[in-house]
Amino acid sequence: MPLPEPDEVIQAAGPWTHRDVSANGARFHAVDIGSGPAVVLLHGFPTFWWTWRRQLTELAAAGFRAIAMDLRGYGGSDHPPEGYDPRTLASDVASFIRSLGISQAIIVGHGWGGLAAWSTAVLEPEVVRGIVPVSMPHPRRLRAAMMSNHRQRKAMHYAMGFQLPFAPERSLTANDGQRVADLIRSWSADPTWLDDEAATAYRAAFLRWPTAHTAIEYHRWAVRSALRPDGLSYMSLMEAPVQCPVLQVQGVSDPMMLSSSVDGSEDFVRAEYQRADLDCGHFPQEESPAEFTRTLLDWLTGPALR
């Protein structure tokens, strides 16, 4: 059965409103629902805004304004030729929040979206009320884990394959994006959550050209910048402590971002830090949506943000 057109899943109908937002010199696609304190949701690789579909409605019902954006190079957002580094991501997110007329927001980010959340909290703190990194350690803890833990290096070996030219893009788009679904399954503790609807959505969205290229560019920057001035400068900046409340969410059976690699992230936080370890893999919002949403709402309405 042929996949739907990418725009069909990117513009998925629902109780939310689709919008395009100009920010940081680019155009970002987002969905918006509810009113109240703003919660901005950032996806990771290889998904798009739709990964937050359950949380969007639950957050709105609980009295929040929930906004899920496609990162640059994904989904319905612009796919510029450059800017796939965390400093640009932080500028994207901060400018996006300001363009919506919001003074401060809670940032919930999964994977690369979590890296953006950590980065925005340090580099653009005035727009951040709190952050919820999901399946993503503090950047300096991740670097330390990659240097000292062979299990973490092995778990992320796929990113080394992404350094090759052309071949990674072809592998991700071959057979109608089958590898996208295969990666998601392999990083899940129980892959049965990835039913035909979800697999079809993620594969179809990834086939919007040049998503396969721009999504890989994040990984290319991460590896190639390790000893370059831009990468070293970023890591130096990230020594500054996070001054807003943090809820760290981690799947205890995450085979890609190991739970032990998250340990020590609290050392970079000067405000209240909480950690929630859920019985799932790399995609808590998908694998354990009820538990994840309950954990998030308990924190959002708890004392940390009062």
C-alpha positions as a Markdown table, in Angstrom:
| # | Residue | x | y | z |
|---|---|---|---|---|
| 1 | Met | 0.0 | 0.0 | 0.0 |
| 2 | Pro | 1.5 | 3.4 | -1.0 |
| 3 | Leu | 2.3 | 5.9 | 1.7 |
| 4 | Pro | 0.3 | 9.1 | 1.9 |
| 5 | Glu | 1.9 | 12.3 | 0.7 |
| 6 | Pro | 4.2 | 13.9 | 3.3 |
| 7 | Asp | 2.0 | 17.0 | 3.6 |
| 8 | Glu | -0.9 | 14.8 | 4.4 |
| 9 | Val | 0.6 | 13.6 | 7.7 |
| 10 | Ile | 2.5 | 16.9 | 8.5 |
| 11 | Gln | -0.9 | 18.7 | 8.2 |
| 12 | Ala | -2.7 | 16.1 | 10.2 |
| 13 | Ala | -6.2 | 17.2 | 11.2 |
| 14 | Gly | -7.1 | 17.4 | 14.9 |
| 15 | Pro | -8.4 | 19.8 | 17.6 |
| 16 | Trp | -5.2 | 21.9 | 17.1 |
| 17 | Thr | -4.5 | 24.8 | 14.8 |
| 18 | His | -1.7 | 24.6 | 12.2 |
| 19 | Arg | 0.3 | 27.7 | 11.8 |
| 20 | Asp | 3.5 | 29.0 | 10.2 |
| 21 | Val | 5.7 | 31.2 | 12.4 |
| 22 | Ser | 8.6 | 33.4 | 11.1 |
| 23 | Ala | 11.5 | 33.2 | 13.5 |
| 24 | Asn | 15.3 | 33.6 | 13.4 |
| 25 | Gly | 15.3 | 34.1 | 9.6 |
| 26 | Ala | 13.2 | 30.9 | 8.9 |
| 27 | Arg | 9.7 | 29.7 | 8.8 |
| 28 | Phe | 8.6 | 27.1 | 11.3 |
| 29 | His | 5.5 | 24.9 | 11.2 |
| 30 | Ala | 3.7 | 24.3 | 14.5 |
| 31 | Val | 0.4 | 23.2 | 15.9 |
| 32 | Asp | -1.2 | 25.1 | 18.7 |
| 33 | Ile | -4.0 | 24.2 | 21.1 |
| 34 | Gly | -5.4 | 25.6 | 24.4 |
| 35 | Ser | -4.9 | 28.7 | 26.5 |
| 36 | Gly | -2.9 | 29.4 | 29.6 |
| 37 | Pro | 0.8 | 29.0 | 30.4 |
| 38 | Ala | 2.8 | 28.1 | 27.3 |
| 39 | Val | 4.4 | 24.7 | 26.9 |
| 40 | Val | 6.5 | 24.3 | 23.7 |
| 41 | Leu | 7.2 | 20.8 | 22.6 |
| 42 | Leu | 10.2 | 19.9 | 20.5 |
| 43 | His | 10.6 | 16.5 | 18.8 |
| 44 | Gly | 13.7 | 14.5 | 18.1 |
| 45 | Phe | 15.1 | 12.3 | 15.4 |
| 46 | Pro | 13.5 | 10.8 | 13.3 |
| 47 | Thr | 10.1 | 12.1 | 14.2 |
| 48 | Phe | 8.2 | 15.4 | 13.8 |
| 49 | Trp | 5.6 | 17.4 | 15.8 |
| 50 | Trp | 3.1 | 14.5 | 15.6 |
| 51 | Thr | 5.0 | 12.6 | 18.3 |
| 52 | Trp | 3.3 | 14.9 | 20.9 |
| 53 | Arg | -0.3 | 14.4 | 19.6 |
| 54 | Arg | -1.5 | 12.8 | 22.9 |
| 55 | Gln | 0.2 | 15.3 | 25.1 |
| 56 | Leu | -1.1 | 18.3 | 23.1 |
| 57 | Thr | -4.7 | 17.5 | 23.9 |
| 58 | Glu | -4.0 | 16.5 | 27.5 |
| 59 | Leu | -2.1 | 19.7 | 28.2 |
| 60 | Ala | -4.8 | 21.8 | 26.7 |
| 61 | Ala | -7.4 | 20.1 | 28.8 |
| 62 | Ala | -5.3 | 20.8 | 31.9 |
| 63 | Gly | -5.3 | 24.5 | 31.2 |
| 64 | Phe | -2.1 | 25.0 | 29.2 |
| 65 | Arg | -1.4 | 26.4 | 25.8 |
| 66 | Ala | 0.5 | 23.5 | 24.1 |
| 67 | Ile | 2.5 | 24.3 | 21.0 |
| 68 | Ala | 4.5 | 21.6 | 19.1 |
| 69 | Met | 6.9 | 22.9 | 16.4 |
| 70 | Asp | 8.8 | 21.1 | 13.7 |
| 71 | Leu | 12.5 | 21.8 | 14.2 |
| 72 | Arg | 14.4 | 23.3 | 11.2 |
| 73 | Gly | 14.9 | 20.7 | 8.6 |
| 74 | Tyr | 11.9 | 18.7 | 9.6 |
| 75 | Gly | 8.2 | 18.4 | 8.7 |
| 76 | Gly | 6.6 | 21.6 | 7.5 |
| 77 | Ser | 9.4 | 23.9 | 8.7 |
| 78 | Asp | 12.0 | 25.4 | 6.4 |
| 79 | His | 14.9 | 23.2 | 5.4 |
| 80 | Pro | 17.8 | 25.7 | 5.0 |
| 81 | Pro | 21.2 | 24.5 | 4.0 |
| 82 | Glu | 22.8 | 25.4 | 7.4 |
| 83 | Gly | 22.1 | 26.0 | 11.0 |
| 84 | Tyr | 22.0 | 22.4 | 12.4 |
| 85 | Asp | 23.8 | 23.1 | 15.5 |
| 86 | Pro | 22.5 | 23.6 | 19.1 |
| 87 | Arg | 23.4 | 27.3 | 19.2 |
| 88 | Thr | 21.2 | 28.0 | 16.2 |
| 89 | Leu | 18.5 | 25.7 | 17.6 |
| 90 | Ala | 18.4 | 27.7 | 20.8 |
| 91 | Ser | 18.0 | 30.9 | 18.7 |
| 92 | Asp | 15.3 | 29.2 | 16.7 |
| 93 | Val | 13.3 | 28.3 | 19.8 |
| 94 | Ala | 13.7 | 31.6 | 21.6 |
| 95 | Ser | 12.8 | 33.6 | 18.5 |
| 96 | Phe | 9.8 | 31.2 | 17.9 |
| 97 | Ile | 8.5 | 31.9 | 21.4 |
| 98 | Arg | 8.9 | 35.6 | 21.0 |
| 99 | Ser | 7.2 | 35.6 | 17.6 |
| 100 | Leu | 4.2 | 34.1 | 19.3 |
| 101 | Gly | 4.0 | 37.0 | 21.7 |
| 102 | Ile | 4.9 | 34.8 | 24.6 |
| 103 | Ser | 7.3 | 36.1 | 27.3 |
| 104 | Gln | 8.3 | 32.8 | 28.8 |
| 105 | Ala | 7.5 | 29.1 | 28.1 |
| 106 | Ile | 8.1 | 25.7 | 29.5 |
| 107 | Ile | 10.2 | 23.7 | 26.9 |
| 108 | Val | 9.7 | 20.0 | 26.6 |
| 109 | Gly | 12.2 | 18.4 | 24.3 |
| 110 | His | 12.8 | 14.8 | 23.2 |
| 111 | Gly | 16.2 | 13.7 | 21.9 |
| 112 | Trp | 17.6 | 16.5 | 19.7 |
| 113 | Gly | 14.7 | 18.6 | 21.0 |
| 114 | Gly | 16.0 | 17.9 | 24.5 |
| 115 | Leu | 19.4 | 19.2 | 23.5 |
| 116 | Ala | 17.6 | 22.3 | 22.2 |
| 117 | Ala | 15.9 | 22.6 | 25.6 |
| 118 | Trp | 19.2 | 22.4 | 27.6 |
| 119 | Ser | 20.8 | 24.9 | 25.1 |
| 120 | Thr | 17.9 | 27.4 | 25.2 |
| 121 | Ala | 17.9 | 27.4 | 29.0 |
| 122 | Val | 21.6 | 28.4 | 29.1 |
| 123 | Leu | 21.9 | 30.6 | 25.9 |
| 124 | Glu | 18.4 | 32.3 | 25.9 |
| 125 | Pro | 17.3 | 32.0 | 29.6 |
| 126 | Glu | 15.0 | 35.0 | 29.5 |
| 127 | Val | 12.3 | 33.1 | 27.5 |
| 128 | Val | 12.6 | 29.9 | 29.5 |
| 129 | Arg | 10.4 | 29.2 | 32.6 |
| 130 | Gly | 11.5 | 25.6 | 32.9 |
| 131 | Ile | 12.7 | 22.6 | 30.8 |
| 132 | Val | 11.8 | 19.0 | 30.4 |
| 133 | Pro | 14.6 | 17.1 | 28.6 |
| 134 | Val | 13.4 | 13.7 | 27.5 |
| 135 | Ser | 15.9 | 11.0 | 26.6 |
| 136 | Met | 18.7 | 13.5 | 26.5 |
| 137 | Pro | 21.4 | 14.2 | 29.2 |
| 138 | His | 23.0 | 17.6 | 29.7 |
| 139 | Pro | 25.3 | 18.1 | 26.7 |
| 140 | Arg | 28.4 | 18.0 | 28.8 |
| 141 | Arg | 27.3 | 14.8 | 30.5 |
| 142 | Leu | 26.6 | 13.3 | 27.1 |
| 143 | Arg | 30.1 | 14.2 | 25.9 |
| 144 | Ala | 31.6 | 12.7 | 29.0 |
| 145 | Ala | 29.6 | 9.5 | 28.5 |
| 146 | Met | 30.7 | 9.3 | 24.8 |
| 147 | Met | 34.3 | 9.6 | 25.9 |
| 148 | Ser | 34.3 | 7.2 | 28.8 |
| 149 | Asn | 31.6 | 4.6 | 28.2 |
| 150 | His | 32.1 | 2.2 | 25.3 |
| 151 | Arg | 28.4 | 1.0 | 25.7 |
| 152 | Gln | 27.2 | 4.6 | 25.0 |
| 153 | Arg | 29.6 | 4.9 | 22.0 |
| 154 | Lys | 28.3 | 1.6 | 20.6 |
| 155 | Ala | 24.7 | 2.6 | 21.1 |
| 156 | Met | 25.2 | 5.7 | 19.0 |
| 157 | His | 27.4 | 4.1 | 16.4 |
| 158 | Tyr | 24.7 | 4.8 | 13.8 |
| 159 | Ala | 25.7 | 8.4 | 14.0 |
| 160 | Met | 29.2 | 7.6 | 12.7 |
| 161 | Gly | 27.6 | 6.0 | 9.6 |
| 162 | Phe | 25.8 | 9.3 | 9.1 |
| 163 | Gln | 29.2 | 11.0 | 8.4 |
| 164 | Leu | 29.4 | 9.5 | 5.0 |
| 165 | Pro | 28.1 | 11.6 | 2.0 |
| 166 | Phe | 24.9 | 10.6 | 0.2 |
| 167 | Ala | 24.7 | 7.0 | 1.4 |
| 168 | Pro | 22.8 | 7.8 | 4.7 |
| 169 | Glu | 20.2 | 9.9 | 2.9 |
| 170 | Arg | 19.6 | 7.0 | 0.5 |
| 171 | Ser | 19.4 | 4.5 | 3.3 |
| 172 | Leu | 16.7 | 6.5 | 5.1 |
| 173 | Thr | 14.6 | 7.1 | 2.0 |
| 174 | Ala | 14.9 | 3.6 | 0.4 |
| 175 | Asn | 11.8 | 1.4 | 0.4 |
| 176 | Asp | 9.6 | 4.4 | 1.3 |
| 177 | Gly | 11.5 | 5.2 | 4.5 |
| 178 | Gln | 11.5 | 1.8 | 6.0 |
| 179 | Arg | 14.7 | 2.4 | 7.9 |
| 180 | Val | 13.0 | 5.3 | 9.8 |
| 181 | Ala | 10.5 | 2.8 | 11.2 |
| 182 | Asp | 13.2 | 0.2 | 11.8 |
| 183 | Leu | 15.3 | 2.7 | 13.9 |
| 184 | Ile | 12.2 | 3.7 | 15.9 |
| 185 | Arg | 11.5 | 0.1 | 16.7 |
| 186 | Ser | 15.1 | -0.7 | 17.6 |
| 187 | Trp | 15.2 | 2.1 | 20.1 |
| 188 | Ser | 11.9 | 1.2 | 21.8 |
| 189 | Ala | 11.8 | -1.2 | 24.7 |
| 190 | Asp | 8.5 | -2.6 | 23.4 |
| 191 | Pro | 8.1 | -1.7 | 19.8 |
| 192 | Thr | 4.5 | -2.8 | 19.6 |
| 193 | Trp | 3.4 | 0.8 | 20.1 |
| 194 | Leu | 4.6 | 1.6 | 16.6 |
| 195 | Asp | 1.4 | 0.4 | 14.8 |
| 196 | Asp | 0.7 | 0.9 | 11.1 |
| 197 | Glu | -0.7 | 4.4 | 11.6 |
| 198 | Ala | 2.4 | 5.7 | 13.5 |
| 199 | Ala | 4.9 | 3.9 | 11.2 |
| 200 | Thr | 3.2 | 5.3 | 8.1 |
| 201 | Ala | 3.2 | 8.8 | 9.5 |
| 202 | Tyr | 6.9 | 8.9 | 10.5 |
| 203 | Arg | 8.0 | 7.3 | 7.2 |
| 204 | Ala | 5.8 | 9.6 | 5.1 |
| 205 | Ala | 6.9 | 12.8 | 6.9 |
| 206 | Phe | 10.6 | 11.8 | 6.5 |
| 207 | Leu | 10.2 | 11.5 | 2.8 |
| 208 | Arg | 9.6 | 15.2 | 2.4 |
| 209 | Trp | 12.8 | 16.2 | 0.6 |
| 210 | Pro | 15.3 | 17.2 | 1.9 |
| 211 | Thr | 14.4 | 16.0 | 5.4 |
| 212 | Ala | 16.6 | 13.0 | 5.1 |
| 213 | His | 19.6 | 15.3 | 4.4 |
| 214 | Thr | 18.8 | 18.0 | 6.9 |
| 215 | Ala | 18.0 | 15.6 | 9.8 |
| 216 | Ile | 21.4 | 13.9 | 9.2 |
| 217 | Glu | 23.1 | 17.3 | 9.3 |
| 218 | Tyr | 22.5 | 17.6 | 13.0 |
| 219 | His | 24.5 | 14.4 | 13.5 |
| 220 | Arg | 27.2 | 15.5 | 11.2 |
| 221 | Trp | 27.6 | 18.7 | 13.1 |
| 222 | Ala | 27.8 | 16.8 | 16.5 |
| 223 | Val | 30.6 | 14.5 | 15.3 |
| 224 | Arg | 32.6 | 16.9 | 13.1 |
| 225 | Ser | 32.5 | 19.8 | 15.6 |
| 226 | Ala | 33.9 | 17.8 | 18.5 |
| 227 | Leu | 37.4 | 19.3 | 18.2 |
| 228 | Arg | 36.5 | 22.4 | 16.1 |
| 229 | Pro | 36.3 | 25.9 | 17.6 |
| 230 | Asp | 32.5 | 26.0 | 17.2 |
| 231 | Gly | 32.0 | 22.8 | 19.1 |
| 232 | Leu | 34.5 | 23.6 | 21.8 |
| 233 | Ser | 32.9 | 27.1 | 22.2 |
| 234 | Tyr | 29.5 | 25.6 | 22.6 |
| 235 | Met | 30.6 | 23.2 | 25.2 |
| 236 | Ser | 32.4 | 26.0 | 27.1 |
| 237 | Leu | 29.2 | 28.0 | 27.1 |
| 238 | Met | 27.2 | 25.0 | 28.4 |
| 239 | Glu | 29.4 | 25.1 | 31.6 |
| 240 | Ala | 27.1 | 27.8 | 32.8 |
| 241 | Pro | 24.5 | 26.4 | 35.2 |
| 242 | Val | 20.8 | 26.1 | 34.3 |
| 243 | Gln | 18.9 | 28.6 | 36.5 |
| 244 | Cys | 15.3 | 27.3 | 35.9 |
| 245 | Pro | 13.5 | 24.2 | 37.2 |
| 246 | Val | 14.3 | 21.0 | 35.3 |
| 247 | Leu | 12.3 | 17.7 | 35.0 |
| 248 | Gln | 14.5 | 15.1 | 33.4 |
| 249 | Val | 12.6 | 12.1 | 31.9 |
| 250 | Gln | 14.5 | 9.0 | 31.0 |
| 251 | Gly | 13.4 | 5.5 | 29.9 |
| 252 | Val | 15.2 | 3.0 | 32.0 |
| 253 | Ser | 15.4 | 0.6 | 29.0 |
| 254 | Asp | 16.5 | 3.1 | 26.5 |
| 255 | Pro | 19.0 | 1.2 | 24.2 |
| 256 | Met | 20.2 | 4.3 | 22.4 |
| 257 | Met | 20.6 | 6.9 | 25.2 |
| 258 | Leu | 21.7 | 5.0 | 28.2 |
| 259 | Ser | 20.2 | 5.8 | 31.6 |
| 260 | Ser | 23.7 | 5.9 | 33.1 |
| 261 | Ser | 24.6 | 8.7 | 30.7 |
| 262 | Val | 22.0 | 10.9 | 32.2 |
| 263 | Asp | 23.5 | 10.6 | 35.7 |
| 264 | Gly | 25.2 | 13.8 | 36.8 |
| 265 | Ser | 23.0 | 16.1 | 34.6 |
| 266 | Glu | 21.8 | 17.6 | 37.9 |
| 267 | Asp | 25.3 | 19.0 | 38.5 |
| 268 | Phe | 24.6 | 21.6 | 35.9 |
| 269 | Val | 21.3 | 22.8 | 37.4 |
| 270 | Arg | 21.2 | 25.5 | 40.1 |
| 271 | Ala | 17.4 | 25.4 | 40.4 |
| 272 | Glu | 15.1 | 22.6 | 41.4 |
| 273 | Tyr | 15.9 | 19.4 | 39.6 |
| 274 | Gln | 13.7 | 16.3 | 39.4 |
| 275 | Arg | 14.3 | 13.1 | 37.5 |
| 276 | Ala | 11.6 | 10.6 | 36.4 |
| 277 | Asp | 12.7 | 7.2 | 35.2 |
| 278 | Leu | 10.0 | 5.5 | 33.3 |
| 279 | Asp | 9.6 | 1.8 | 32.3 |
| 280 | Cys | 10.2 | 2.3 | 28.6 |
| 281 | Gly | 12.8 | 2.9 | 25.9 |
| 282 | His | 13.8 | 6.0 | 23.9 |
| 283 | Phe | 10.3 | 7.3 | 23.3 |
| 284 | Pro | 8.5 | 7.8 | 26.6 |
| 285 | Gln | 5.9 | 10.0 | 25.1 |
| 286 | Glu | 5.0 | 7.2 | 22.7 |
| 287 | Glu | 5.7 | 4.0 | 24.6 |
| 288 | Ser | 4.2 | 5.1 | 27.9 |
| 289 | Pro | 2.0 | 8.1 | 27.0 |
| 290 | Ala | -0.3 | 8.0 | 30.0 |
| 291 | Glu | 2.6 | 7.7 | 32.5 |
| 292 | Phe | 4.6 | 10.3 | 30.7 |
| 293 | Thr | 1.8 | 12.8 | 30.5 |
| 294 | Arg | 0.9 | 12.3 | 34.2 |
| 295 | Thr | 4.5 | 12.8 | 35.2 |
| 296 | Leu | 4.7 | 16.0 | 33.1 |
| 297 | Leu | 1.4 | 17.4 | 34.4 |
| 298 | Asp | 2.3 | 16.6 | 38.0 |
| 299 | Trp | 5.5 | 18.6 | 37.6 |
| 300 | Leu | 3.8 | 21.5 | 35.7 |
| 301 | Thr | 1.2 | 22.0 | 38.4 |
| 302 | Gly | 3.6 | 21.2 | 41.3 |
| 303 | Pro | 5.7 | 23.5 | 43.5 |
| 304 | Ala | 8.7 | 23.7 | 41.2 |
| 305 | Leu | 7.0 | 26.3 | 38.9 |
| 306 | Arg | 5.0 | 28.2 | 41.5 |
